[in-house]
Amino acid sequence: MRWKRPKSIYFFAVLFFPTLGSAQVPDRILYNGKILTVDSSFSIVEAIAIQGEHILAVGTNSEILGLAQNSTVLTNMEGRTVIPGLIDNHIHYLRGTNFAAYETRIHGVISRQEVLTRIRKRAQDLDPGQWVFILGGWHEQQFADKPGGFTREELDLAAPENPVFIQKTYRTFYMNTLAVNEIAPKVPQLYDGGSVIRTSSRDGRTVMNAALEHFPFGQTLEERKGEVIAFNDYLNSVGITTAYDVGYLDGSYD
């Protein structure tokens, strides 16, 4: 699945230099926008000049456009906002790199039917028996058309030949019949006979481990590099340029 950059906000992850040397020519100018400088006054300006990884200058449209040369790329922001790169100080980064390239994401999806469509399309891209995973990043109340968790019947209909495992938290998991047949025997004391397992966070790790036995983790160095790149691309697409990892389970990265 591809993640899309929000259209209303851009971000910059470059060093800030407020003055422009005479020999420096901007590679790119963003103008006609709302540039959040995050200086001591939290100034908002119209335009920004960038060279490589450095901000050369910020100011009014006329001031910054006056710095442009023939080689400068000009981008009209049409009133959109430009923000500095964000820092996420609580993220499971290494876990994310493992999962980003394979799992199905439903954060921000407000239609239950759209989620089921994504599950169906993902299953169609897989061989029968391969698992469809949704690993967190959603809530039952986000669906405007029909709030609530997923039933086994609707997940069976969406992916009749592929196990579907949907994690909400480490306490709540939704599954179709094929996934239940694999997971329930490994946690019989937790399973209530429906489509959902609700448990403590400690027992939830047992459920997660049973499901992740079927997750296609990258095995080679190149595969793992690809996973890291895919996750970094996603973080950058939503404006995150620095992340603090708060923990990982199996120590598969160092």
BALOVEX-288867 format. One record per atom (N, C-alpha, C, CB): residue in one letter; z, x, y. Coordinates in steps of 0.05 Angstrom, whole numbers, padded with zeros to 5 digits, always signed. Glycine has a CB too. Layout:
N
AZXY
...
This chain:
254
M+00000+00017-00024
M+00000+00000+00000
M+00000+00017+00025
M+00024-00019+00000
R-00015+00009+00046
R-00015+00024+00071
R+00004+00010+00091
R-00043+00025+00082
W+00019+00027+00105
W+00036+00016+00127
W+00021+00018+00153
W+00063+00031+00128
K+00025-00001+00170
K+00011-00002+00196
K+00029+00005+00219
K-00002-00029+00200
R+00019+00021+00238
R+00033+00028+00262
R+00036+00003+00280
R+00020+00051+00277
P+00060-00003+00291
P+00062-00024+00310
P+00043-00020+00333
P+00091-00027+00320
K+00030-00041+00342
K+00009-00039+00363
K+00021-00037+00391
K-00010-00062+00361
S+00046-00045+00395
S+00057-00047+00422
S+00071-00022+00430
S+00075-00071+00423
I+00077-00004+00412
I+00093+00020+00419
I+00080+00045+00408
I+00122+00017+00408
Y+00078+00065+00424
Y+00070+00091+00415
Y+00093+00110+00419
Y+00045+00102+00431
F+00092+00133+00407
F+00115+00152+00409
F+00104+00180+00412
F+00134+00150+00386
F+00121+00197+00424
F+00113+00225+00425
F+00135+00243+00414
F+00106+00234+00454
A+00127+00263+00399
A+00146+00282+00387
A+00138+00310+00396
A+00147+00279+00356
V+00140+00314+00421
V+00131+00340+00433
V+00152+00349+00452
V+00104+00336+00446
L+00151+00375+00459
L+00170+00386+00477
L+00163+00378+00506
L+00171+00417+00475
F+00184+00374+00522
F+00180+00364+00549
F+00180+00386+00570
F+00201+00343+00556
F+00158+00390+00584
F+00156+00408+00606
F+00146+00393+00630
F+00138+00433+00599
P+00162+00388+00651
P+00154+00371+00673
P+00134+00382+00692
P+00178+00363+00688
T+00129+00408+00692
T+00110+00420+00711
T+00087+00432+00696
T+00123+00441+00728
L+00064+00434+00710
L+00039+00442+00697
L+00030+00469+00709
L+00017+00421+00701
G+00028+00489+00692
G+00018+00515+00702
G-00012+00513+00708
G+00023+00536+00681
S-00021+00530+00726
S-00048+00529+00736
S-00069+00533+00714
S-00052+00549+00758
A-00062+00549+00693
A-00081+00555+00672
A-00081+00535+00649
A-00076+00583+00661
Q-00063+00515+00650
Q-00059+00496+00629
Q-00075+00471+00634
Q-00030+00490+00625
V-00091+00464+00614
V-00108+00440+00615
V-00099+00420+00594
V-00138+00447+00612
P-00093+00396+00601
P-00084+00377+00581
P-00105+00370+00560
P-00074+00351+00594
D-00097+00369+00535
D-00115+00360+00513
D-00119+00330+00515
D-00105+00368+00486
R-00098+00316+00522
R-00098+00287+00522
R-00081+00276+00545
R-00088+00276+00495
I-00090+00255+00557
I-00075+00241+00577
I-00073+00212+00569
I-00088+00243+00605
L-00048+00201+00568
L-00043+00173+00564
L-00036+00162+00592
L-00020+00168+00544
Y-00050+00141+00600
Y-00046+00130+00627
Y-00045+00100+00626
Y-00068+00140+00646
N-00037+00088+00648
N-00034+00059+00651
N-00015+00048+00630
N-00062+00046+00648
G+00007+00062+00625
G+00026+00053+00606
G+00054+00053+00617
G+00025+00072+00581
K+00074+00050+00599
K+00102+00052+00606
K+00113+00075+00590
K+00118+00025+00601
I+00116+00098+00603
I+00124+00123+00589
I+00154+00126+00593
I+00109+00148+00600
L+00169+00124+00572
L+00198+00127+00573
L+00205+00157+00571
L+00213+00111+00551
T+00212+00169+00594
T+00217+00198+00594
T+00244+00206+00582
T+00215+00208+00622
V+00263+00188+00582
V+00291+00193+00573
V+00302+00218+00587
V+00291+00197+00543
D+00296+00220+00614
D+00309+00241+00629
D+00336+00231+00639
D+00291+00249+00654
S+00349+00246+00657
S+00376+00238+00665
S+00377+00211+00679
S+00387+00259+00684
S+00354+00203+00690
S+00353+00177+00704
S+00339+00155+00687
S+00338+00179+00730
F+00331+00163+00662
F+00316+00145+00644
F+00291+00134+00659
F+00334+00123+00634
S+00276+00152+00671
S+00253+00144+00687
S+00231+00132+00669
S+00242+00168+00702
I+00217+00113+00680
I+00193+00101+00667
I+00170+00106+00685
I+00197+00071+00661
V+00150+00121+00675
V+00127+00129+00691
V+00101+00117+00679
V+00124+00160+00694
E+00079+00121+00693
E+00054+00108+00685
E+00037+00125+00666
E+00037+00102+00709
A+00040+00152+00667
A+00021+00169+00653
A+00035+00195+00644
A-00003+00176+00670
I+00023+00207+00623
I+00033+00232+00612
I+00010+00250+00604
I+00052+00226+00587
A+00013+00276+00609
A-00007+00295+00601
A+00004+00313+00579
A-00016+00313+00626
I-00012+00317+00558
I-00003+00331+00534
I-00022+00354+00527
I+00000+00312+00510
Q-00010+00377+00520
Q-00027+00399+00510
Q-00014+00408+00484
Q-00029+00422+00531
G-00028+00405+00462
G-00017+00413+00436
G+00009+00397+00430
G-00011+00442+00435
E+00031+00412+00427
E+00057+00399+00422
E+00074+00398+00447
E+00071+00415+00400
H+00063+00403+00470
H+00078+00404+00494
H+00070+00381+00513
H+00076+00431+00508
I+00090+00369+00527
I+00084+00352+00549
I+00081+00369+00574
I+00106+00330+00553
L+00058+00368+00587
L+00054+00384+00611
L+00064+00371+00636
L+00025+00390+00614
A+00062+00345+00638
A+00070+00331+00662
A+00072+00301+00657
A+00052+00337+00686
V+00088+00288+00673
V+00089+00258+00674
V+00089+00250+00702
V+00114+00247+00659
G+00079+00226+00707
G+00078+00216+00735
G+00061+00191+00737
G+00067+00237+00753
T+00050+00187+00761
T+00034+00163+00766
T+00006+00168+00754
T+00031+00157+00796
N-00009+00146+00751
N-00036+00148+00741
N-00053+00168+00757
N-00050+00121+00741
S-00052+00166+00783
S-00069+00183+00799
S-00060+00212+00797
S-00067+00175+00829
E-00034+00217+00796
E-00025+00245+00793
E-00034+00258+00767
E+00006+00246+00795
I-00031+00243+00745
I-00037+00255+00719
I-00066+00255+00713
I-00022+00239+00697
L-00081+00235+00721
L-00110+00235+00717
L-00123+00256+00733
L-00122+00207+00724
G-00110+00265+00755
G-00121+00287+00771
G-00120+00314+00756
G-00106+00289+00796
L-00106+00315+00734
L-00104+00340+00718
L-00126+00342+00697
L-00077+00342+00705
A-00140+00320+00693
A-00160+00319+00671
A-00183+00337+00676
A-00169+00290+00667
Q-00193+00349+00654
Q-00217+00366+00655
Q-00237+00352+00636
Q-00211+00395+00646
N-00261+00364+00634
N-00282+00352+00616
N-00273+00350+00587
N-00307+00369+00618
S-00255+00368+00579
S-00246+00369+00551
S-00223+00350+00545
S-00239+00397+00543
T-00212+00338+00566
T-00188+00322+00562
T-00195+00294+00552
T-00173+00319+00589
V-00181+00285+00531
V-00184+00258+00520
V-00167+00239+00536
V-00177+00258+00490
L-00178+00218+00547
L-00164+00199+00563
L-00159+00173+00546
L-00179+00192+00589
T-00135+00164+00546
T-00128+00140+00531
T-00114+00120+00550
T-00109+00146+00507
N-00127+00097+00554
N-00116+00076+00570
N-00096+00060+00553
N-00138+00057+00581
M-00071+00061+00560
M-00050+00048+00544
M-00049+00018+00549
M-00023+00060+00550
E-00062+00008+00569
E-00064-00021+00575
E-00036-00034+00575
E-00082-00035+00555
G-00017-00020+00588
G+00009-00031+00591
G+00028-00026+00567
G+00007-00059+00596
R+00019-00014+00546
R+00036-00009+00523
R+00057+00013+00529
R+00019-00001+00499
T+00077+00014+00512
T+00100+00031+00516
T+00097+00057+00499
T+00126+00017+00510
V+00104+00079+00511
V+00105+00105+00497
V+00134+00114+00497
V+00086+00126+00510
I+00145+00120+00473
I+00172+00128+00470
I+00174+00156+00458
I+00189+00108+00454
P+00196+00170+00461
P+00200+00195+00447
P+00203+00189+00417
P+00224+00211+00457
G+00198+00210+00400
G+00203+00207+00372
G+00232+00199+00366
G+00196+00233+00357
L+00236+00181+00348
L+00263+00171+00342
L+00276+00187+00320
L+00261+00142+00333
I+00303+00187+00320
I+00319+00201+00300
I+00333+00180+00283
I+00339+00221+00313
D+00329+00180+00257
D+00343+00161+00239
D+00366+00177+00227
D+00324+00149+00217
N+00391+00170+00234
N+00414+00186+00225
N+00426+00176+00199
N+00435+00187+00246
H+00413+00156+00186
H+00423+00147+00160
H+00399+00138+00144
H+00444+00124+00162
I+00388+00155+00127
I+00365+00149+00111
I+00366+00163+00085
I+00338+00156+00127
H+00356+00150+00064
H+00355+00163+00038
H+00327+00175+00035
H+00360+00143+00014
Y+00323+00198+00049
Y+00297+00209+00052
Y+00285+00218+00026
Y+00299+00233+00072
L+00300+00233+00010
L+00288+00243-00015
L+00282+00221-00034
L+00308+00263-00028
R+00299+00200-00035
R+00292+00177-00051
R+00266+00164-00040
R+00315+00156-00050
G+00264+00162-00014
G+00240+00151-00002
G+00215+00166-00010
G+00242+00150+00027
T+00217+00193-00010
T+00193+00208-00017
T+00185+00203-00046
T+00198+00238-00013
N+00204+00198-00063
N+00198+00192-00091
N+00183+00166-00094
N+00223+00192-00107
F+00190+00146-00077
F+00181+00119-00082
F+00157+00110-00064
F+00204+00100-00078
A+00154+00124-00042
A+00136+00113-00021
A+00107+00109-00030
A+00136+00131+00003
A+00097+00128-00047
A+00069+00128-00054
A+00063+00106-00075
A+00061+00155-00064
Y+00083+00095-00088
Y+00078+00077-00110
Y+00089+00049-00106
Y+00090+00088-00135
E+00112+00046-00094
E+00124+00019-00093
E+00109+00001-00073
E+00154+00021-00085
T+00114-00025-00077
T+00104-00045-00059
T+00124-00051-00037
T+00096-00071-00074
R+00116-00051-00012
R+00135-00056+00010
R+00131-00084+00022
R+00131-00034+00032
I+00154-00097+00028
I+00152-00124+00039
I+00169-00127+00064
I+00160-00145+00019
H+00178-00105+00076
H+00194-00107+00100
H+00177-00119+00122
H+00204-00079+00109
G+00189-00138+00137
G+00175-00151+00159
G+00157-00174+00151
G+00160-00131+00174
V+00154-00179+00125
V+00136-00200+00116
V+00152-00227+00118
V+00126-00196+00086
I+00142-00246+00133
I+00157-00271+00137
I+00147-00294+00120
I+00156-00278+00166
S+00127-00288+00103
S+00117-00309+00085
S+00123-00302+00056
S+00086-00312+00089
R+00136-00320+00043
R+00142-00317+00014
R+00116-00315-00002
R+00160-00340+00004
Q+00097-00331+00005
Q+00072-00331-00009
Q+00057-00304-00006
Q+00054-00354+00000
E+00060-00292+00018
E+00048-00266+00022
E+00060-00245+00004
E+00051-00258+00052
V+00086-00246+00000
V+00100-00228-00019
V+00088-00231-00047
V+00130-00232-00019
L+00086-00256-00056
L+00076-00261-00083
L+00047-00252-00085
L+00078-00291-00089
T+00032-00255-00064
T+00004-00245-00063
T+00003-00215-00066
T-00010-00254-00038
R+00021-00201-00052
R+00023-00172-00054
R+00030-00163-00082
R+00043-00160-00034
I+00049-00178-00094
I+00056-00171-00122
I+00032-00175-00140
I+00080-00189-00131
R+00018-00197-00137
R-00005-00204-00153
R-00027-00182-00150
R-00017-00231-00146
K-00032-00174-00126
K-00053-00154-00121
K-00044-00127-00132
K-00059-00151-00091
R-00019-00120-00129
R-00009-00095-00141
R-00012-00095-00171
R+00020-00090-00133
A-00005-00117-00184
A-00007-00118-00213
A-00037-00116-00221
A+00004-00145-00223
Q-00055-00127-00206
Q-00083-00125-00213
Q-00093-00097-00211
Q-00099-00143-00195
D-00080-00080-00195
D-00088-00052-00192
D-00077-00035-00215
D-00079-00041-00166
L-00058-00046-00230
L-00045-00031-00251
L-00055-00039-00278
L-00014-00035-00250
D-00050-00022-00298
D-00056-00030-00326
D-00034-00049-00335
D-00057-00005-00344
P-00041-00067-00354
P-00020-00084-00366
P+00004-00068-00376
P-00032-00101-00388
G+00027-00077-00370
G+00051-00063-00379
G+00063-00044-00358
G+00046-00048-00403
Q+00047-00036-00338
Q+00058-00019-00317
Q+00074-00036-00298
Q+00035-00005-00302
W+00094-00024-00286
W+00114-00039-00271
W+00106-00042-00242
W+00141-00026-00273
V+00113-00065-00230
V+00111-00070-00202
V+00140-00067-00190
V+00098-00098-00195
F+00143-00049-00171
F+00170-00044-00159
F+00170-00052-00130
F+00178-00015-00163
I+00191-00066-00122
I+00198-00070-00094
I+00227-00060-00092
I+00195-00100-00084
L+00232-00039-00077
L+00258-00026-00078
L+00271-00027-00050
L+00255+00003-00087
G+00283-00050-00044
G+00298-00053-00020
G+00281-00058+00004
G+00315-00030-00015
G+00294-00059+00028
G+00280-00063+00053
G+00273-00092+00059
G+00256-00046+00053
W+00287-00111+00048
W+00280-00139+00053
W+00306-00156+00049
W+00258-00149+00033
H+00304-00181+00057
H+00326-00200+00054
H+00315-00228+00047
H+00343-00201+00080
E+00331-00243+00032
E+00321-00270+00023
E+00316-00289+00046
E+00342-00282+00005
Q+00329-00284+00069
Q+00325-00303+00092
Q+00302-00296+00110
Q+00351-00304+00107
Q+00287-00276+00103
Q+00265-00268+00122
Q+00240-00285+00119
Q+00258-00239+00117
F+00239-00302+00098
F+00215-00317+00093
F+00216-00345+00107
F+00211-00321+00062
A+00199-00348+00126
A+00199-00373+00142
A+00190-00397+00126
A+00182-00370+00167
D+00172-00393+00107
D+00161-00416+00092
D+00181-00426+00070
D+00135-00408+00079
K+00196-00407+00058
K+00214-00416+00037
K+00235-00393+00033
K+00200-00422+00010
P+00257-00394+00049
P+00277-00373+00045
P+00290-00374+00018
P+00299-00376+00067
G+00300-00351+00009
G+00314-00350-00017
G+00303-00328-00035
G+00313-00376-00031
G+00318-00324-00057
G+00309-00304-00076
G+00286-00314-00093
G+00332-00296-00094
F+00276-00296-00110
F+00252-00303-00126
F+00260-00313-00153
F+00234-00278-00129
T+00246-00333-00163
T+00252-00344-00190
T+00235-00328-00210
T+00245-00374-00191
R+00245-00329-00235
R+00230-00316-00256
R+00202-00328-00259
R+00245-00317-00283
E+00201-00355-00256
E+00176-00369-00260
E+00154-00360-00240
E+00180-00399-00258
E+00161-00358-00214
E+00141-00350-00194
E+00133-00321-00197
E+00152-00355-00166
L+00152-00304-00207
L+00144-00276-00212
L+00127-00274-00237
L+00170-00259-00214
D+00133-00290-00257
D+00116-00291-00281
D+00087-00299-00273
D+00127-00310-00302
L+00085-00319-00256
L+00059-00328-00248
L+00044-00307-00232
L+00061-00354-00231
A+00058-00292-00215
A+00045-00271-00199
A+00036-00248-00215
A+00064-00262-00177
A+00051-00241-00236
A+00045-00217-00252
A+00051-00222-00281
A+00061-00192-00242
P+00034-00238-00295
P+00040-00245-00323
P+00039-00222-00343
P+00021-00267-00331
E+00025-00201-00336
E+00022-00179-00355
E+00037-00153-00346
E-00007-00172-00358
N+00052-00155-00325
N+00066-00131-00314
N+00095-00138-00308
N+00051-00121-00289
P+00113-00121-00316
P+00141-00125-00308
P+00144-00123-00278
P+00160-00105-00322
V+00160-00140-00266
V+00165-00140-00237
V+00195-00136-00233
V+00155-00166-00223
F+00202-00115-00218
F+00230-00109-00213
F+00233-00107-00182
F+00239-00082-00226
I+00250-00125-00171
I+00254-00127-00142
I+00283-00121-00137
I+00245-00155-00131
Q+00288-00099-00123
Q+00316-00093-00115
Q+00320-00104-00087
Q+00321-00063-00116
K+00342-00118-00083
K+00350-00125-00056
K+00371-00104-00046
K+00363-00154-00055
T+00392-00101-00061
T+00412-00080-00056
T+00420-00068-00083
T+00438-00092-00041
Y+00441-00052-00084
Y+00451-00043-00110
Y+00468-00064-00124
Y+00467-00017-00106
R+00469-00088-00113
R+00484-00110-00125
R+00467-00133-00134
R+00504-00120-00105
T+00442-00135-00124
T+00425-00158-00130
T+00397-00149-00137
T+00425-00177-00107
F+00386-00159-00160
F+00360-00152-00169
F+00346-00177-00180
F+00361-00130-00191
Y+00320-00179-00174
Y+00304-00201-00184
Y+00282-00190-00203
Y+00291-00218-00161
M+00276-00205-00225
M+00257-00196-00245
M+00241-00218-00257
M+00272-00180-00267
N+00217-00212-00267
N+00203-00231-00283
N+00211-00228-00312
N+00172-00228-00279
T+00199-00244-00330
T+00207-00244-00358
T+00203-00217-00371
T+00192-00265-00373
L+00180-00204-00366
L+00175-00178-00378
L+00196-00157-00370
L+00147-00168-00371
A+00204-00157-00345
A+00225-00139-00337
A+00252-00146-00348
A+00226-00138-00306
V+00258-00172-00349
V+00283-00181-00361
V+00285-00171-00390
V+00286-00211-00360
N+00264-00173-00405
N+00264-00165-00433
N+00270-00136-00436
N+00238-00172-00446
E+00263-00120-00416
E+00269-00091-00418
E+00297-00085-00408
E+00249-00076-00402
I+00306-00098-00386
I+00330-00091-00373
I+00355-00104-00385
I+00329-00098-00343
A+00353-00130-00391
A+00377-00145-00399
A+00391-00133-00424
A+00369-00174-00405
P+00376-00124-00444
P+00391-00113-00467
P+00407-00088-00461
P+00371-00106-00489
K+00400-00075-00439
K+00414-00050-00431
K+00439-00056-00415
K+00396-00031-00416
V+00441-00080-00404
V+00464-00089-00388
V+00472-00117-00396
V+00458-00087-00357
P+00477-00123-00421
P+00482-00150-00430
P+00506-00163-00417
P+00486-00151-00460
Q+00526-00147-00409
Q+00550-00158-00396
Q+00545-00168-00368
Q+00572-00138-00397
L+00522-00160-00357
L+00516-00167-00329
L+00496-00189-00326
L+00506-00143-00315
Y+00481-00195-00347
Y+00458-00213-00344
Y+00467-00242-00349
Y+00436-00205-00364
D+00458-00261-00331
D+00467-00288-00333
D+00446-00307-00344
D+00476-00298-00306
G+00423-00296-00353
G+00403-00313-00365
G+00381-00322-00346
G+00415-00336-00377
G+00383-00316-00320
G+00363-00325-00301
G+00344-00302-00294
G+00375-00336-00276
S+00334-00303-00269
S+00316-00283-00260
S+00330-00261-00244
S+00294-00295-00243
V+00356-00264-00240
V+00371-00246-00222
V+00395-00234-00236
V+00379-00261-00197
I+00400-00209-00230
I+00425-00196-00238
I+00441-00191-00213
I+00419-00170-00254
R+00465-00201-00212
R+00484-00196-00190
R+00507-00181-00202
R+00493-00223-00176
T+00514-00159-00189
T+00535-00142-00201
T+00548-00126-00179
T+00522-00124-00222
S+00567-00109-00187
S+00579-00090-00168
S+00560-00068-00163
S+00606-00080-00179
S+00565-00053-00141
S+00547-00031-00135
S+00549-00009-00157
S+00554-00019-00108
R+00572-00006-00169
R+00574+00014-00190
R+00557+00006-00214
R+00604+00017-00199
D+00559-00019-00223
D+00543-00028-00246
D+00513-00030-00238
D+00553-00055-00256
G+00509-00035-00212
G+00482-00036-00202
G+00466-00011-00207
G+00481-00043-00173
R+00479+00012-00206
R+00466+00037-00211
R+00456+00038-00240
R+00485+00061-00205
T+00471+00025-00258
T+00462+00024-00286
T+00436+00008-00288
T+00484+00011-00304
V+00435-00015-00273
V+00411-00031-00273
V+00387-00015-00261
V+00415-00057-00256
M+00392-00001-00239
M+00371+00015-00226
M+00361+00036-00245
M+00381+00027-00200
N+00379+00050-00258
N+00371+00072-00276
N+00354+00061-00299
N+00395+00086-00287
A+00361+00037-00309
A+00345+00026-00331
A+00317+00019-00321
A+00359+00000-00341
A+00315+00009-00297
A+00288+00003-00286
A+00272+00028-00280
A+00290-00015-00261
L+00285+00048-00268
L+00271+00072-00259
L+00262+00089-00283
L+00288+00088-00241
E+00271+00083-00307
E+00259+00096-00330
E+00229+00091-00332
E+00273+00087-00356
H+00220+00070-00319
H+00192+00062-00320
H+00177+00069-00294
H+00189+00032-00325
F+00190+00083-00276
F+00177+00090-00250
F+00161+00115-00253
F+00199+00093-00228
P+00136+00116-00244
P+00119+00139-00248
P+00124+00161-00227
P+00090+00131-00246
F+00147+00174-00229
F+00154+00196-00211
F+00133+00218-00213
F+00182+00206-00216
G+00127+00231-00191
G+00109+00254-00191
G+00121+00276-00208
G+00103+00263-00163
Q+00104+00289-00224
Q+00113+00310-00242
Q+00106+00338-00233
Q+00102+00305-00270
T+00083+00340-00221
T+00074+00367-00213
T+00082+00371-00184
T+00043+00370-00216
L+00081+00396-00175
L+00087+00403-00148
L+00068+00389-00129
L+00086+00433-00144
E+00042+00388-00136
E+00023+00375-00118
E+00028+00345-00116
E-00006+00381-00129
E+00036+00333-00138
E+00042+00304-00137
E+00066+00299-00119
E+00048+00293-00165
R+00086+00317-00121
R+00109+00313-00104
R+00103+00319-00075
R+00132+00331-00114
K+00086+00338-00070
K+00078+00343-00042
K+00064+00318-00031
K+00059+00367-00040
G+00047+00305-00048
G+00034+00281-00039
G+00054+00259-00032
G+00015+00272-00060
E+00075+00257-00048
E+00095+00237-00043
E+00109+00241-00016
E+00116+00236-00066
V+00116+00267-00011
V+00129+00274+00014
V+00111+00268+00038
V+00137+00304+00015
I+00085+00275+00036
I+00066+00270+00057
I+00063+00240+00062
I+00039+00282+00050
A+00061+00224+00041
A+00059+00195+00044
A+00083+00183+00059
A+00055+00181+00017
F+00107+00192+00052
F+00131+00181+00065
F+00133+00190+00093
F+00156+00189+00049
N+00126+00216+00099
N+00127+00226+00126
N+00106+00210+00144
N+00121+00256+00127
D+00083+00205+00132
D+00063+00190+00147
D+00074+00162+00155
D+00037+00187+00131
Y+00088+00150+00136
Y+00099+00123+00142
Y+00121+00126+00164
Y+00112+00111+00117
L+00139+00145+00162
L+00160+00148+00182
L+00148+00153+00209
L+00179+00171+00175
N+00128+00171+00210
N+00115+00176+00236
N+00101+00152+00247
N+00094+00199+00233
S+00090+00135+00230
S+00075+00111+00239
S+00093+00091+00253
S+00062+00098+00216
V+00119+00092+00248
V+00138+00074+00262
V+00155+00089+00282
V+00156+00060+00241
G+00147+00114+00288
G+00160+00128+00310
G+00183+00146+00302
G+00170+00109+00329
I+00189+00149+00276
I+00211+00166+00268
I+00200+00195+00263
I+00224+00156+00242
T+00212+00214+00277
T+00203+00242+00275
T+00225+00260+00264
T+00194+00252+00301
T+00250+00250+00262
T+00272+00266+00251
T+00289+00247+00234
T+00289+00280+00273
A+00297+00256+00210
A+00313+00239+00193
A+00336+00256+00181
A+00295+00227+00170
Y+00359+00243+00177
Y+00382+00255+00165
Y+00387+00242+00138
Y+00407+00253+00183
D+00384+00258+00117
D+00387+00247+00090
D+00417+00245+00083
D+00372+00265+00069
V+00426+00221+00075
V+00454+00217+00069
V+00460+00218+00040
V+00463+00191+00081
G+00441+00224+00023
G+00447+00227-00005
G+00425+00219-00024
G+00471+00211-00012
Y+00426+00232-00047
Y+00406+00227-00068
Y+00420+00228-00095
Y+00382+00247-00067
L+00409+00215-00115
L+00424+00211-00140
L+00419+00233-00161
L+00416+00186-00152
D+00394+00239-00167
D+00389+00255-00191
D+00384+00285-00185
D+00367+00244-00207
G+00383+00293-00160
G+00380+00321-00154
G+00353+00332-00161
G+00401+00336-00167
S+00332+00315-00162
S+00306+00325-00171
S+00292+00341-00149
S+00289+00302-00179
Y+00303+00341-00125
Y+00292+00358-00103
Y+00314+00377-00095
Y+00281+00341-00079
D+00306+00401-00085
D+00326+00419-00073
D+00315+00431-00048
D+00335+00440-00094
